[in-house]
Amino acid sequence: MPSNYFTSIEEREKIFCTELVKYCVEYEEAVIAAKIIASGQGDEFLSASEITIVKDACKKWSEQNQRFKRLKAIVKKI
C-alpha cells in the first residue's frame, strides 16, 4: 500500500539508525549503515567497504532481532 506522506532522507536515516542500535549494532557502524541504506543507492554505486558495513550491520540486526523474538516467545509461555 503506497504511503501518502513524504519521509525525508534525514528522517529515514534516524529511523534506520535507531533500529540498528536498538538491536546491538555499534553506534558508529549504525550511523554509517543508516546513511547508506537511507540513500537508496544500489550496490553498483557503493564501494566494497560500504557494502561490507551495511551487510555486517544488517546481519547483526537480524541475529539480535531473531534472538529477541525467541526470548519474547519463551517469556509469554511462562
PDB file with one MODEL, atoms N, CA, C and O in Angstrom:
MODEL        1
ATOM      1  N   MET A   1       0.843  -1.165   0.000  1.00  0.00           N
ATOM      2  CA  MET A   1       0.000   0.000   0.000  1.00  0.00           C
ATOM      3  C   MET A   1       0.893   1.235   0.000  1.00  0.00           C
ATOM      4  O   MET A   1       1.739   1.382   0.883  1.00  0.00           O
ATOM      5  N   PRO A   2       0.720   2.123  -0.974  1.00  0.00           N
ATOM      6  CA  PRO A   2       1.572   3.303  -1.050  1.00  0.00           C
ATOM      7  C   PRO A   2       1.317   4.276   0.095  1.00  0.00           C
ATOM      8  O   PRO A   2       0.202   4.400   0.601  1.00  0.00           O
ATOM      9  N   SER A   3       2.371   4.949   0.478  1.00  0.00           N
ATOM     10  CA  SER A   3       2.288   5.920   1.561  1.00  0.00           C
ATOM     11  C   SER A   3       1.805   7.261   1.012  1.00  0.00           C
ATOM     12  O   SER A   3       2.140   7.632  -0.113  1.00  0.00           O
ATOM     13  N   ASN A   4       1.026   7.979   1.797  1.00  0.00           N
ATOM     14  CA  ASN A   4       0.507   9.280   1.383  1.00  0.00           C
ATOM     15  C   ASN A   4       1.323  10.437   1.947  1.00  0.00           C
ATOM     16  O   ASN A   4       0.892  11.587   1.870  1.00  0.00           O
ATOM     17  N   TYR A   5       2.480  10.156   2.506  1.00  0.00           N
ATOM     18  CA  TYR A   5       3.294  11.221   3.053  1.00  0.00           C
ATOM     19  C   TYR A   5       4.762  10.996   2.685  1.00  0.00           C
ATOM     20  O   TYR A   5       5.184   9.880   2.385  1.00  0.00           O
ATOM     21  N   PHE A   6       5.508  12.069   2.717  1.00  0.00           N
ATOM     22  CA  PHE A   6       6.917  12.054   2.339  1.00  0.00           C
ATOM     23  C   PHE A   6       7.782  11.926   3.587  1.00  0.00           C
ATOM     24  O   PHE A   6       7.556  12.609   4.586  1.00  0.00           O
ATOM     25  N   THR A   7       8.763  11.054   3.518  1.00  0.00           N
ATOM     26  CA  THR A   7       9.735  10.922   4.597  1.00  0.00           C
ATOM     27  C   THR A   7      11.090  11.344   4.036  1.00  0.00           C
ATOM     28  O   THR A   7      11.567  10.776   3.054  1.00  0.00           O
ATOM     29  N   SER A   8      11.696  12.329   4.655  1.00  0.00           N
ATOM     30  CA  SER A   8      12.985  12.825   4.173  1.00  0.00           C
ATOM     31  C   SER A   8      14.081  11.784   4.397  1.00  0.00           C
ATOM     32  O   SER A   8      13.940  10.861   5.199  1.00  0.00           O
ATOM     33  N   ILE A   9      15.158  11.963   3.672  1.00  0.00           N
ATOM     34  CA  ILE A   9      16.303  11.068   3.834  1.00  0.00           C
ATOM     35  C   ILE A   9      16.833  11.135   5.258  1.00  0.00           C
ATOM     36  O   ILE A   9      17.202  10.115   5.840  1.00  0.00           O
ATOM     37  N   GLU A  10      16.868  12.343   5.818  1.00  0.00           N
ATOM     38  CA  GLU A  10      17.361  12.509   7.191  1.00  0.00           C
ATOM     39  C   GLU A  10      16.492  11.744   8.187  1.00  0.00           C
ATOM     40  O   GLU A  10      17.003  11.119   9.117  1.00  0.00           O
ATOM     41  N   GLU A  11      15.188  11.799   7.985  1.00  0.00           N
ATOM     42  CA  GLU A  11      14.279  11.086   8.881  1.00  0.00           C
ATOM     43  C   GLU A  11      14.454   9.577   8.741  1.00  0.00           C
ATOM     44  O   GLU A  11      14.436   8.854   9.737  1.00  0.00           O
ATOM     45  N   ARG A  12      14.624   9.102   7.509  1.00  0.00           N
ATOM     46  CA  ARG A  12      14.864   7.666   7.296  1.00  0.00           C
ATOM     47  C   ARG A  12      16.176   7.248   7.939  1.00  0.00           C
ATOM     48  O   ARG A  12      16.266   6.162   8.513  1.00  0.00           O
ATOM     49  N   GLU A  13      17.206   8.107   7.849  1.00  0.00           N
ATOM     50  CA  GLU A  13      18.488   7.802   8.498  1.00  0.00           C
ATOM     51  C   GLU A  13      18.291   7.611  10.001  1.00  0.00           C
ATOM     52  O   GLU A  13      18.818   6.665  10.586  1.00  0.00           O
ATOM     53  N   LYS A  14      17.533   8.511  10.619  1.00  0.00           N
ATOM     54  CA  LYS A  14      17.278   8.418  12.057  1.00  0.00           C
ATOM     55  C   LYS A  14      16.545   7.128  12.406  1.00  0.00           C
ATOM     56  O   LYS A  14      16.880   6.453  13.380  1.00  0.00           O
ATOM     57  N   ILE A  15      15.547   6.796  11.605  1.00  0.00           N
ATOM     58  CA  ILE A  15      14.769   5.578  11.866  1.00  0.00           C
ATOM     59  C   ILE A  15      15.649   4.341  11.748  1.00  0.00           C
ATOM     60  O   ILE A  15      15.639   3.487  12.634  1.00  0.00           O
ATOM     61  N   PHE A  16      16.414   4.236  10.657  1.00  0.00           N
ATOM     62  CA  PHE A  16      17.300   3.087  10.465  1.00  0.00           C
ATOM     63  C   PHE A  16      18.355   3.011  11.564  1.00  0.00           C
ATOM     64  O   PHE A  16      18.624   1.933  12.095  1.00  0.00           O
ATOM     65  N   CYS A  17      18.950   4.145  11.904  1.00  0.00           N
ATOM     66  CA  CYS A  17      19.986   4.165  12.937  1.00  0.00           C
ATOM     67  C   CYS A  17      19.419   3.708  14.277  1.00  0.00           C
ATOM     68  O   CYS A  17      20.037   2.903  14.974  1.00  0.00           O
ATOM     69  N   THR A  18      18.258   4.216  14.631  1.00  0.00           N
ATOM     70  CA  THR A  18      17.624   3.830  15.897  1.00  0.00           C
ATOM     71  C   THR A  18      17.355   2.334  15.933  1.00  0.00           C
ATOM     72  O   THR A  18      17.609   1.675  16.941  1.00  0.00           O
ATOM     73  N   GLU A  19      16.846   1.807  14.845  1.00  0.00           N
ATOM     74  CA  GLU A  19      16.531   0.383  14.773  1.00  0.00           C
ATOM     75  C   GLU A  19      17.799  -0.462  14.875  1.00  0.00           C
ATOM     76  O   GLU A  19      17.807  -1.481  15.565  1.00  0.00           O
ATOM     77  N   LEU A  20      18.857  -0.055  14.203  1.00  0.00           N
ATOM     78  CA  LEU A  20      20.116  -0.808  14.259  1.00  0.00           C
ATOM     79  C   LEU A  20      20.706  -0.789  15.666  1.00  0.00           C
ATOM     80  O   LEU A  20      21.134  -1.825  16.174  1.00  0.00           O
ATOM     81  N   VAL A  21      20.730   0.382  16.296  1.00  0.00           N
ATOM     82  CA  VAL A  21      21.289   0.494  17.647  1.00  0.00           C
ATOM     83  C   VAL A  21      20.430  -0.286  18.646  1.00  0.00           C
ATOM     84  O   VAL A  21      20.950  -0.897  19.579  1.00  0.00           O
ATOM     85  N   LYS A  22      19.135  -0.258  18.444  1.00  0.00           N
ATOM     86  CA  LYS A  22      18.210  -0.991  19.321  1.00  0.00           C
ATOM     87  C   LYS A  22      18.563  -2.478  19.386  1.00  0.00           C
ATOM     88  O   LYS A  22      18.388  -3.127  20.418  1.00  0.00           O
ATOM     89  N   TYR A  23      19.056  -2.996  18.281  1.00  0.00           N
ATOM     90  CA  TYR A  23      19.416  -4.413  18.227  1.00  0.00           C
ATOM     91  C   TYR A  23      20.921  -4.627  18.215  1.00  0.00           C
ATOM     92  O   TYR A  23      21.425  -5.503  17.512  1.00  0.00           O
ATOM     93  N   CYS A  24      21.635  -3.827  18.990  1.00  0.00           N
ATOM     94  CA  CYS A  24      23.041  -4.041  19.364  1.00  0.00           C
ATOM     95  C   CYS A  24      24.078  -3.800  18.273  1.00  0.00           C
ATOM     96  O   CYS A  24      25.186  -4.328  18.367  1.00  0.00           O
ATOM     97  N   VAL A  25      23.760  -3.028  17.254  1.00  0.00           N
ATOM     98  CA  VAL A  25      24.788  -2.619  16.297  1.00  0.00           C
ATOM     99  C   VAL A  25      25.478  -1.401  16.911  1.00  0.00           C
ATOM    100  O   VAL A  25      24.814  -0.489  17.403  1.00  0.00           O
ATOM    101  N   GLU A  26      26.807  -1.389  16.880  1.00  0.00           N
ATOM    102  CA  GLU A  26      27.542  -0.269  17.466  1.00  0.00           C
ATOM    103  C   GLU A  26      27.124   1.034  16.794  1.00  0.00           C
ATOM    104  O   GLU A  26      26.865   1.075  15.591  1.00  0.00           O
ATOM    105  N   TYR A  27      27.064   2.094  17.590  1.00  0.00           N
ATOM    106  CA  TYR A  27      26.529   3.372  17.121  1.00  0.00           C
ATOM    107  C   TYR A  27      27.225   3.882  15.862  1.00  0.00           C
ATOM    108  O   TYR A  27      26.555   4.269  14.905  1.00  0.00           O
ATOM    109  N   GLU A  28      28.555   3.888  15.848  1.00  0.00           N
ATOM    110  CA  GLU A  28      29.287   4.418  14.698  1.00  0.00           C
ATOM    111  C   GLU A  28      28.954   3.641  13.429  1.00  0.00           C
ATOM    112  O   GLU A  28      28.747   4.227  12.367  1.00  0.00           O
ATOM    113  N   GLU A  29      28.905   2.317  13.551  1.00  0.00           N
ATOM    114  CA  GLU A  29      28.564   1.474  12.410  1.00  0.00           C
ATOM    115  C   GLU A  29      27.110   1.698  11.992  1.00  0.00           C
ATOM    116  O   GLU A  29      26.798   1.710  10.801  1.00  0.00           O
ATOM    117  N   ALA A  30      26.231   1.873  12.965  1.00  0.00           N
ATOM    118  CA  ALA A  30      24.811   2.101  12.682  1.00  0.00           C
ATOM    119  C   ALA A  30      24.603   3.410  11.924  1.00  0.00           C
ATOM    120  O   ALA A  30      23.791   3.470  11.000  1.00  0.00           O
ATOM    121  N   VAL A  31      25.326   4.448  12.307  1.00  0.00           N
ATOM    122  CA  VAL A  31      25.199   5.746  11.626  1.00  0.00           C
ATOM    123  C   VAL A  31      25.611   5.623  10.163  1.00  0.00           C
ATOM    124  O   VAL A  31      24.913   6.109   9.274  1.00  0.00           O
ATOM    125  N   ILE A  32      26.728   4.984   9.921  1.00  0.00           N
ATOM    126  CA  ILE A  32      27.214   4.826   8.547  1.00  0.00           C
ATOM    127  C   ILE A  32      26.249   3.973   7.733  1.00  0.00           C
ATOM    128  O   ILE A  32      25.883   4.334   6.614  1.00  0.00           O
ATOM    129  N   ALA A  33      25.840   2.841   8.297  1.00  0.00           N
ATOM    130  CA  ALA A  33      24.923   1.946   7.588  1.00  0.00           C
ATOM    131  C   ALA A  33      23.585   2.626   7.317  1.00  0.00           C
ATOM    132  O   ALA A  33      23.020   2.478   6.233  1.00  0.00           O
ATOM    133  N   ALA A  34      23.085   3.360   8.283  1.00  0.00           N
ATOM    134  CA  ALA A  34      21.802   4.045   8.120  1.00  0.00           C
ATOM    135  C   ALA A  34      21.860   5.073   6.987  1.00  0.00           C
ATOM    136  O   ALA A  34      20.913   5.193   6.210  1.00  0.00           O
ATOM    137  N   LYS A  35      22.967   5.814   6.889  1.00  0.00           N
ATOM    138  CA  LYS A  35      23.119   6.789   5.805  1.00  0.00           C
ATOM    139  C   LYS A  35      23.102   6.096   4.447  1.00  0.00           C
ATOM    140  O   LYS A  35      22.478   6.576   3.500  1.00  0.00           O
ATOM    141  N   ILE A  36      23.786   4.974   4.364  1.00  0.00           N
ATOM    142  CA  ILE A  36      23.860   4.242   3.103  1.00  0.00           C
ATOM    143  C   ILE A  36      22.497   3.659   2.740  1.00  0.00           C
ATOM    144  O   ILE A  36      22.058   3.773   1.596  1.00  0.00           O
ATOM    145  N   ILE A  37      21.831   3.039   3.700  1.00  0.00           N
ATOM    146  CA  ILE A  37      20.527   2.431   3.441  1.00  0.00           C
ATOM    147  C   ILE A  37      19.505   3.503   3.055  1.00  0.00           C
ATOM    148  O   ILE A  37      18.748   3.331   2.099  1.00  0.00           O
ATOM    149  N   ALA A  38      19.487   4.594   3.794  1.00  0.00           N
ATOM    150  CA  ALA A  38      18.511   5.661   3.537  1.00  0.00           C
ATOM    151  C   ALA A  38      18.727   6.324   2.179  1.00  0.00           C
ATOM    152  O   ALA A  38      17.785   6.854   1.591  1.00  0.00           O
ATOM    153  N   SER A  39      19.955   6.297   1.683  1.00  0.00           N
ATOM    154  CA  SER A  39      20.236   6.927   0.390  1.00  0.00           C
ATOM    155  C   SER A  39      19.552   6.184  -0.750  1.00  0.00           C
ATOM    156  O   SER A  39      19.244   6.774  -1.786  1.00  0.00           O
ATOM    157  N   GLY A  40      19.316   4.891  -0.557  1.00  0.00           N
ATOM    158  CA  GLY A  40      18.631   4.100  -1.572  1.00  0.00           C
ATOM    159  C   GLY A  40      19.485   3.750  -2.774  1.00  0.00           C
ATOM    160  O   GLY A  40      18.964   3.278  -3.785  1.00  0.00           O
ATOM    161  N   GLN A  41      20.783   3.971  -2.684  1.00  0.00           N
ATOM    162  CA  GLN A  41      21.679   3.662  -3.799  1.00  0.00           C
ATOM    163  C   GLN A  41      21.839   2.157  -3.950  1.00  0.00           C
ATOM    164  O   GLN A  41      21.862   1.417  -2.967  1.00  0.00           O
ATOM    165  N   GLY A  42      21.948   1.723  -5.188  1.00  0.00           N
ATOM    166  CA  GLY A  42      22.189   0.314  -5.468  1.00  0.00           C
ATOM    167  C   GLY A  42      23.629  -0.064  -5.188  1.00  0.00           C
ATOM    168  O   GLY A  42      24.495   0.804  -5.073  1.00  0.00           O
ATOM    169  N   ASP A  43      23.885  -1.352  -5.077  1.00  0.00           N
ATOM    170  CA  ASP A  43      25.232  -1.845  -4.797  1.00  0.00           C
ATOM    171  C   ASP A  43      26.259  -1.366  -5.819  1.00  0.00           C
ATOM    172  O   ASP A  43      27.427  -1.168  -5.485  1.00  0.00           O
ATOM    173  N   GLU A  44      25.827  -1.181  -7.051  1.00  0.00           N
ATOM    174  CA  GLU A  44      26.769  -0.771  -8.099  1.00  0.00           C
ATOM    175  C   GLU A  44      27.332   0.635  -7.859  1.00  0.00           C
ATOM    176  O   GLU A  44      28.345   1.003  -8.456  1.00  0.00           O
ATOM    177  N   PHE A  45      26.689   1.418  -6.998  1.00  0.00           N
ATOM    178  CA  PHE A  45      27.159   2.768  -6.701  1.00  0.00           C
ATOM    179  C   PHE A  45      27.918   2.852  -5.379  1.00  0.00           C
ATOM    180  O   PHE A  45      28.359   3.933  -4.988  1.00  0.00           O
ATOM    181  N   LEU A  46      28.075   1.722  -4.688  1.00  0.00           N
ATOM    182  CA  LEU A  46      28.732   1.701  -3.382  1.00  0.00           C
ATOM    183  C   LEU A  46      30.101   1.052  -3.482  1.00  0.00           C
ATOM    184  O   LEU A  46      30.348   0.209  -4.345  1.00  0.00           O
ATOM    185  N   SER A  47      30.980   1.460  -2.587  1.00  0.00           N
ATOM    186  CA  SER A  47      32.305   0.836  -2.530  1.00  0.00           C
ATOM    187  C   SER A  47      32.184  -0.505  -1.804  1.00  0.00           C
ATOM    188  O   SER A  47      31.187  -0.783  -1.137  1.00  0.00           O
ATOM    189  N   ALA A  48      33.207  -1.314  -1.949  1.00  0.00           N
ATOM    190  CA  ALA A  48      33.222  -2.621  -1.286  1.00  0.00           C
ATOM    191  C   ALA A  48      33.127  -2.473   0.232  1.00  0.00           C
ATOM    192  O   ALA A  48      32.465  -3.273   0.894  1.00  0.00           O
ATOM    193  N   SER A  49      33.787  -1.454   0.784  1.00  0.00           N
ATOM    194  CA  SER A  49      33.745  -1.262   2.238  1.00  0.00           C
ATOM    195  C   SER A  49      32.354  -0.830   2.693  1.00  0.00           C
ATOM    196  O   SER A  49      31.910  -1.236   3.767  1.00  0.00           O
ATOM    197  N   GLU A  50      31.658  -0.017   1.902  1.00  0.00           N
ATOM    198  CA  GLU A  50      30.302   0.397   2.256  1.00  0.00           C
ATOM    199  C   GLU A  50      29.345  -0.801   2.238  1.00  0.00           C
ATOM    200  O   GLU A  50      28.499  -0.950   3.121  1.00  0.00           O
ATOM    201  N   ILE A  51      29.494  -1.637   1.231  1.00  0.00           N
ATOM    202  CA  ILE A  51      28.660  -2.841   1.150  1.00  0.00           C
ATOM    203  C   ILE A  51      28.912  -3.739   2.352  1.00  0.00           C
ATOM    204  O   ILE A  51      27.973  -4.289   2.926  1.00  0.00           O
ATOM    205  N   THR A  52      30.160  -3.887   2.731  1.00  0.00           N
ATOM    206  CA  THR A  52      30.516  -4.718   3.884  1.00  0.00           C
ATOM    207  C   THR A  52      29.919  -4.163   5.173  1.00  0.00           C
ATOM    208  O   THR A  52      29.391  -4.918   5.989  1.00  0.00           O
ATOM    209  N   ILE A  53      30.002  -2.859   5.357  1.00  0.00           N
ATOM    210  CA  ILE A  53      29.445  -2.227   6.563  1.00  0.00           C
ATOM    211  C   ILE A  53      27.950  -2.487   6.659  1.00  0.00           C
ATOM    212  O   ILE A  53      27.444  -2.861   7.717  1.00  0.00           O
ATOM    213  N   VAL A  54      27.249  -2.287   5.554  1.00  0.00           N
ATOM    214  CA  VAL A  54      25.792  -2.490   5.556  1.00  0.00           C
ATOM    215  C   VAL A  54      25.454  -3.956   5.800  1.00  0.00           C
ATOM    216  O   VAL A  54      24.561  -4.259   6.591  1.00  0.00           O
ATOM    217  N   LYS A  55      26.153  -4.864   5.134  1.00  0.00           N
ATOM    218  CA  LYS A  55      25.882  -6.297   5.326  1.00  0.00           C
ATOM    219  C   LYS A  55      26.132  -6.716   6.767  1.00  0.00           C
ATOM    220  O   LYS A  55      25.331  -7.447   7.349  1.00  0.00           O
ATOM    221  N   ASP A  56      27.235  -6.261   7.347  1.00  0.00           N
ATOM    222  CA  ASP A  56      27.556  -6.611   8.736  1.00  0.00           C
ATOM    223  C   ASP A  56      26.511  -6.061   9.704  1.00  0.00           C
ATOM    224  O   ASP A  56      26.066  -6.762  10.613  1.00  0.00           O
ATOM    225  N   ALA A  57      26.126  -4.804   9.501  1.00  0.00           N
ATOM    226  CA  ALA A  57      25.135  -4.177  10.384  1.00  0.00           C
ATOM    227  C   ALA A  57      23.793  -4.892  10.272  1.00  0.00           C
ATOM    228  O   ALA A  57      23.141  -5.159  11.282  1.00  0.00           O
ATOM    229  N   CYS A  58      23.388  -5.197   9.063  1.00  0.00           N
ATOM    230  CA  CYS A  58      22.096  -5.863   8.861  1.00  0.00           C
ATOM    231  C   CYS A  58      22.116  -7.295   9.391  1.00  0.00           C
ATOM    232  O   CYS A  58      21.113  -7.778   9.916  1.00  0.00           O
ATOM    233  N   LYS A  59      23.244  -7.965   9.257  1.00  0.00           N
ATOM    234  CA  LYS A  59      23.366  -9.333   9.793  1.00  0.00           C
ATOM    235  C   LYS A  59      23.247  -9.302  11.313  1.00  0.00           C
ATOM    236  O   LYS A  59      22.527 -10.111  11.898  1.00  0.00           O
ATOM    237  N   LYS A  60      23.946  -8.377  11.948  1.00  0.00           N
ATOM    238  CA  LYS A  60      23.877  -8.251  13.412  1.00  0.00           C
ATOM    239  C   LYS A  60      22.449  -7.925  13.840  1.00  0.00           C
ATOM    240  O   LYS A  60      21.932  -8.512  14.791  1.00  0.00           O
ATOM    241  N   TRP A  61      21.807  -6.979  13.129  1.00  0.00           N
ATOM    242  CA  TRP A  61      20.429  -6.610  13.434  1.00  0.00           C
ATOM    243  C   TRP A  61      19.523  -7.829  13.324  1.00  0.00           C
ATOM    244  O   TRP A  61      18.705  -8.072  14.211  1.00  0.00           O
ATOM    245  N   SER A  62      19.659  -8.585  12.263  1.00  0.00           N
ATOM    246  CA  SER A  62      18.809  -9.753  12.032  1.00  0.00           C
ATOM    247  C   SER A  62      18.995 -10.810  13.128  1.00  0.00           C
ATOM    248  O   SER A  62      18.022 -11.355  13.650  1.00  0.00           O
ATOM    249  N   GLU A  63      20.242 -11.086  13.463  1.00  0.00           N
ATOM    250  CA  GLU A  63      20.525 -12.078  14.510  1.00  0.00           C
ATOM    251  C   GLU A  63      19.920 -11.655  15.847  1.00  0.00           C
ATOM    252  O   GLU A  63      19.287 -12.464  16.526  1.00  0.00           O
ATOM    253  N   GLN A  64      20.109 -10.407  16.222  1.00  0.00           N
ATOM    254  CA  GLN A  64      19.599  -9.926  17.506  1.00  0.00           C
ATOM    255  C   GLN A  64      18.074  -9.815  17.506  1.00  0.00           C
ATOM    256  O   GLN A  64      17.430 -10.058  18.526  1.00  0.00           O
ATOM    257  N   ASN A  65      17.505  -9.451  16.369  1.00  0.00           N
ATOM    258  CA  ASN A  65      16.057  -9.371  16.250  1.00  0.00           C
ATOM    259  C   ASN A  65      15.438 -10.762  16.428  1.00  0.00           C
ATOM    260  O   ASN A  65      14.441 -10.913  17.134  1.00  0.00           O
ATOM    261  N   GLN A  66      16.029 -11.771  15.791  1.00  0.00           N
ATOM    262  CA  GLN A  66      15.540 -13.145  15.940  1.00  0.00           C
ATOM    263  C   GLN A  66      15.693 -13.623  17.386  1.00  0.00           C
ATOM    264  O   GLN A  66      14.808 -14.290  17.922  1.00  0.00           O
ATOM    265  N   ARG A  67      16.807 -13.284  18.004  1.00  0.00           N
ATOM    266  CA  ARG A  67      17.045 -13.653  19.402  1.00  0.00           C
ATOM    267  C   ARG A  67      15.966 -13.047  20.294  1.00  0.00           C
ATOM    268  O   ARG A  67      15.416 -13.721  21.165  1.00  0.00           O
ATOM    269  N   PHE A  68      15.668 -11.769  20.067  1.00  0.00           N
ATOM    270  CA  PHE A  68      14.640 -11.077  20.845  1.00  0.00           C
ATOM    271  C   PHE A  68      13.285 -11.754  20.672  1.00  0.00           C
ATOM    272  O   PHE A  68      12.557 -11.939  21.647  1.00  0.00           O
ATOM    273  N   LYS A  69      12.941 -12.123  19.448  1.00  0.00           N
ATOM    274  CA  LYS A  69      11.655 -12.786  19.186  1.00  0.00           C
ATOM    275  C   LYS A  69      11.565 -14.135  19.903  1.00  0.00           C
ATOM    276  O   LYS A  69      10.522 -14.486  20.456  1.00  0.00           O
ATOM    277  N   ARG A  70      12.673 -14.890  19.887  1.00  0.00           N
ATOM    278  CA  ARG A  70      12.673 -16.186  20.593  1.00  0.00           C
ATOM    279  C   ARG A  70      12.505 -15.989  22.093  1.00  0.00           C
ATOM    280  O   ARG A  70      11.736 -16.707  22.732  1.00  0.00           O
ATOM    281  N   LEU A  71      13.222 -15.019  22.658  1.00  0.00           N
ATOM    282  CA  LEU A  71      13.106 -14.747  24.088  1.00  0.00           C
ATOM    283  C   LEU A  71      11.700 -14.276  24.456  1.00  0.00           C
ATOM    284  O   LEU A  71      11.160 -14.663  25.493  1.00  0.00           O
ATOM    285  N   LYS A  72      11.123 -13.457  23.618  1.00  0.00           N
ATOM    286  CA  LYS A  72       9.775 -12.961  23.851  1.00  0.00           C
ATOM    287  C   LYS A  72       8.767 -14.109  23.855  1.00  0.00           C
ATOM    288  O   LYS A  72       7.847 -14.128  24.673  1.00  0.00           O
ATOM    289  N   ALA A  73       8.941 -15.065  22.937  1.00  0.00           N
ATOM    290  CA  ALA A  73       8.045 -16.219  22.878  1.00  0.00           C
ATOM    291  C   ALA A  73       8.188 -17.088  24.135  1.00  0.00           C
ATOM    292  O   ALA A  73       7.200 -17.619  24.642  1.00  0.00           O
ATOM    293  N   ILE A  74       9.413 -17.229  24.629  1.00  0.00           N
ATOM    294  CA  ILE A  74       9.640 -18.024  25.842  1.00  0.00           C
ATOM    295  C   ILE A  74       9.006 -17.341  27.041  1.00  0.00           C
ATOM    296  O   ILE A  74       8.390 -18.006  27.874  1.00  0.00           O
ATOM    297  N   VAL A  75       9.147 -16.029  27.144  1.00  0.00           N
ATOM    298  CA  VAL A  75       8.591 -15.279  28.269  1.00  0.00           C
ATOM    299  C   VAL A  75       7.056 -15.369  28.263  1.00  0.00           C
ATOM    300  O   VAL A  75       6.442 -15.447  29.327  1.00  0.00           O
ATOM    301  N   LYS A  76       6.453 -15.360  27.111  1.00  0.00           N
ATOM    302  CA  LYS A  76       4.991 -15.468  27.019  1.00  0.00           C
ATOM    303  C   LYS A  76       4.485 -16.798  27.578  1.00  0.00           C
ATOM    304  O   LYS A  76       3.399 -16.871  28.153  1.00  0.00           O
ATOM    305  N   LYS A  77       5.294 -17.852  27.398  1.00  0.00           N
ATOM    306  CA  LYS A  77       4.895 -19.178  27.848  1.00  0.00           C
ATOM    307  C   LYS A  77       4.965 -19.308  29.375  1.00  0.00           C
ATOM    308  O   LYS A  77       4.288 -20.145  29.973  1.00  0.00           O
ATOM    309  N   ILE A  78       5.779 -18.481  29.974  1.00  0.00           N
ATOM    310  CA  ILE A  78       5.986 -18.582  31.437  1.00  0.00           C
ATOM    311  C   ILE A  78       4.839 -17.984  32.190  1.00  0.00           C
ATOM    312  O   ILE A  78       4.843 -17.981  33.421  1.00  0.00           O
TER     313      ILE A  78
ENDMDL
END
